[in-house]
Amino acid sequence: MKVGDLVTLSSYAKNSNDLSAWNERLYPTKPQLVGLVVRKEEAPNIRSWTSKNESTYYYVNWINKNGPASRWGSAAYYRKNAYFLRNDLKFVK
């Protein structure tokens, strides 16, 4: 995944407790989220046990106005460090 790709939330992310508000099975009237990857950077604290998935942060701007701020939901205190991991996102078909 690189900067400029169109993405949406993966089923892994939608089934997590923090992002379940965007699950189509629970809320069928919500439109599908579509976002643009605007920045990709390496995690600041990489250790020997850090997985490949956790070593890269993806920053997404959502086209829908009610998209999540980060992988922990859309609360205001999550907006400061609002990133997603690779397994939270998938390419838009």
C-alpha positions as a printed Julia matrix, in Angstrom:
93×3 Matrix{Float64}:
   0.0    0.0    0.0
   1.34   3.41  -0.9
   0.35   7.07  -0.73
  -2.53   7.87  -3.08
  -4.28   4.49  -2.85
  -8.02   4.34  -2.24
  -8.82   2.23   0.82
 -11.67   1.15   3.06
 -11.83  -0.65   6.39
 -11.04  -4.36   6.31
 -13.27  -6.95   7.93
 -10.64  -7.3   10.67
 -11.08  -3.62  11.56
 -14.87  -3.65  11.28
 -15.08  -6.6   13.66
 -12.9   -4.91  16.25
 -14.69  -3.37  19.2
 -13.54   0.2   18.5
 -14.56   0.26  14.83
 -17.75  -1.81  15.0
 -19.84   1.32  14.32
 -18.76   1.05  10.65
 -19.74  -2.62  10.24
 -22.37  -3.07   7.48
 -23.85  -6.13   9.17
 -24.62  -4.17  12.32
 -25.55  -0.88  10.62
 -26.77  -1.65   7.07
 -27.89   1.91   6.29
 -24.43   3.46   6.58
 -22.59   4.11   3.3
 -19.31   2.32   2.66
 -16.26   4.23   3.82
 -13.75   5.26   1.17
 -10.54   7.02   2.03
  -7.25   8.15   0.53
  -3.89   7.24   2.03
  -2.2   10.62   2.48
   0.9    9.65   4.46
   2.87   6.53   5.3
   5.64   6.47   7.87
   7.68   4.07   9.93
   6.68   3.54  13.56
   8.88   5.53  15.95
   9.46   2.68  18.41
  10.39  -0.45  16.49
  11.69  -3.28  18.64
  12.91  -6.75  17.77
   9.45  -8.21  18.5
   7.55  -5.62  16.43
   5.65  -7.29  13.59
   5.8   -6.07   9.99
   2.18  -4.98  10.31
   2.91  -2.77  13.33
   6.05  -1.19  11.89
   4.28   1.08   9.38
   1.61   3.69  10.13
  -0.92   4.75   7.49
  -2.74   8.08   7.69
  -6.08   8.22   5.88
  -8.37  11.08   4.92
 -11.9    9.76   4.59
 -14.17  11.0    1.81
 -17.22  10.41   4.02
 -17.45  12.98   6.79
 -18.18  10.48   9.54
 -15.11   8.27   9.09
 -13.05   7.08  12.06
 -10.18   9.25  13.25
  -7.89   6.3   13.95
  -7.86   2.58  14.54
  -9.35   3.23  17.99
 -12.47   5.03  16.75
 -13.42   8.66  16.32
 -13.14  10.11  19.82
 -11.43  13.5   19.98
  -8.51  12.28  22.1
  -7.55   9.76  19.37
  -7.12  12.47  16.72
  -3.66  13.49  17.93
  -2.01  10.24  16.88
  -4.57   9.08  14.31
  -3.11   6.24  12.29
  -4.14   2.84  10.94
  -2.15  -0.35  10.54
  -2.0   -2.37   7.33
  -4.39  -5.06   8.52
  -7.01  -2.37   9.31
  -7.23  -1.32   5.66
  -7.97  -2.91   2.31
  -8.01  -1.62  -1.26
 -11.33  -0.36  -2.7
 -12.66  -2.6   -5.45
